[in-house]
Structure formats: structure tokens, C-alpha cells
């Protein structure tokens, strides 16, 4: 992944915030916990680095908006919480979380970047879910 190589050469402290790549067992476990096959681009990303170490936020790798990449365990945990709280279950608030959504980054203030894997166009849309989304619904990767 080009960004990882660039960080290694040009921003070694930020590069050091990337967790080592996910192994096949972690990816398989994530797929089981999410109940779906993982999209190829997500697998490719997690095989480059498995989330961000956020102990030092001043140098940690973040997507725009200070969203920190989640690793396999955190993706599973966030998806479980969102499903339990916002899903259709008895404890949930209703249909505010779709089972085909995968959280990929968090700002640790309650907002997530979410990969939409529903079988519709555009597949692979990324949007913001949480308090920020009440103001700015999408940080879509699509024009």
C-alpha cells in the first residue's frame, strides 16, 4: 500500500503508529463475527496495517477528520455495539444500523467512518455515522 511506504520513508513516527498487518486467522475471525465475506479492498488494507495505535494521538495515523483506522478486533467490537444499540434487536433504537455496514475508523468521540457493503450502487461508499453525520451526512469516497 503506497501510503504505508510513504509514511515509512517520510513520517517514521506516524508509521510507527500503524499496527502490524492482520493475519489470516484475524481476517477469518472478523468475517465470522460480521457474518459476511470481507470486501477485497478492506482485506488488502488490513494486510498492510491492522489499525492505528492511538496511545499518541499527536503522531498517530488518521484519516481526514481525525478518524483513526480500526483493526480487526476493534471493527468487530464497534460493529457489535452499533448493531446492539442501533439495530433492530429488542435493545436497539430501530433500523439505524445496517448489517452490511462495516466500521473502518473512529474518532473516539462517537463518530465512525463506515464502509457500506450493501449489494447496490455505489458499492463501497464510505460515510460518517454518528453525531457529525447529523450535520454532514457523508464523507463519501464517490464524487
Buried (B, 14 or more C-beta within 10 A) or exposed (E): EEEBEEBEEEEEEBBBBBBEBBEEEBBEBBBEBBEEEBBEEBBEBBBBBBBBBBEEEEBBBBBEEBBBBBBBBBBBBBBBBBBBEBBEEEEBEEEEBBBBBBBBBBBEEEBBBBBBBEEEEEEBBBBBBBEBBEEEEEBEEEE
